Amino acid sequence: MPDIEILKSVTVVYAEDDELIRQSITRIIRRRVKEIHSAEHGKEGLELIQKYKPDMVITDIEMPVMNGLEMIEEVRKIYGPDTPVIVVTAYQDEEHFSDLADAYIYKPIESQELFELMVRLTKERIKLL
């Protein structure tokens, strides 16, 4: 994947309530990006987004305190469509879907698929700037 180097300039906020998944995915992503900040629910994720103004947000849907869909709505209110959002979920029904997300990836996560998606969205974001 020759384009993966583009991610070295990307800051990511990742929200996931399952600690093992959060630690695992954070460790995988950390090696490829400039920075990653992890949150255990949407409210914490939103706080990190406001603090670090990331280039990309990756979030689970079902989380306590504030779920991923609520967090995405807040991100769109504050930053508009400029920050790509990837939803990571085990659900594939209408209740767990939002047009506000840029992409969906289903659990269990394949790192190759995740990185390809991150590269594509980063390239699209750069073209818009």
Long-range contacts (C-beta under 8 A, 24 or more apart in sequence): 1-112, 1-115, 1-116, 1-119, 3-119, 3-123, 4-32, 4-115, 4-119, 6-119, 6-122, 6-123, 6-126, 7-32, 7-33, 7-34, 7-115, 7-118, 7-119, 7-122, 8-32, 8-33, 8-34, 9-34, 9-55, 10-34, 10-54, 10-55, 10-56, 10-118, 10-122, 11-35, 11-36, 11-37, 11-52, 11-53, 11-54, 11-55, 11-56, 12-36, 12-37, 12-54, 12-55, 12-56, 12-57, 12-58, 12-118, 13-37, 13-38, 13-39, 13-45, 13-48, 13-49, 13-52, 13-54, 13-56, 13-57, 13-58, 14-38, 14-39, 14-45, 14-57, 14-58, 14-59, 15-39, 15-40, 15-41, 15-42, 15-44, 15-45, 15-57, 15-58, 15-59, 15-60, 15-63, 15-68, 15-71, 16-40, 16-59, 16-60, 16-63, 16-88, 17-41, 17-60, 17-62, 17-63, 17-64, 18-60, 21-60, 21-107, 25-58, 25-88, 25-109, 25-114, 28-111, 28-114, 29-58, 29-114, 32-115, 32-118, 33-118, 41-65, 41-66, 42-66, 42-67, 42-68, 42-70, 42-71, 43-71, 45-71, 46-71, 46-74, 46-75, 49-75, 49-78, 49-79, 49-83, 50-78, 53-79, 54-83, 55-83, 55-84, 55-122, 55-125, 56-83, 56-84, 56-85, 56-86, 56-118, 56-121, 56-122, 56-125, 57-83, 57-84, 57-85, 57-86, 58-85, 58-86, 58-87, 58-88, 59-85, 59-86, 59-87, 59-88, 60-87, 60-88, 60-89, 61-87, 61-89, 61-91, 61-96, 62-89, 62-91, 62-96, 69-96, 69-98, 69-100, 72-98, 72-100, 72-101, 73-98, 73-100, 76-100, 82-125, 82-128, 84-121, 84-122, 84-124, 84-125, 86-114, 86-117, 86-118, 86-121, 88-114
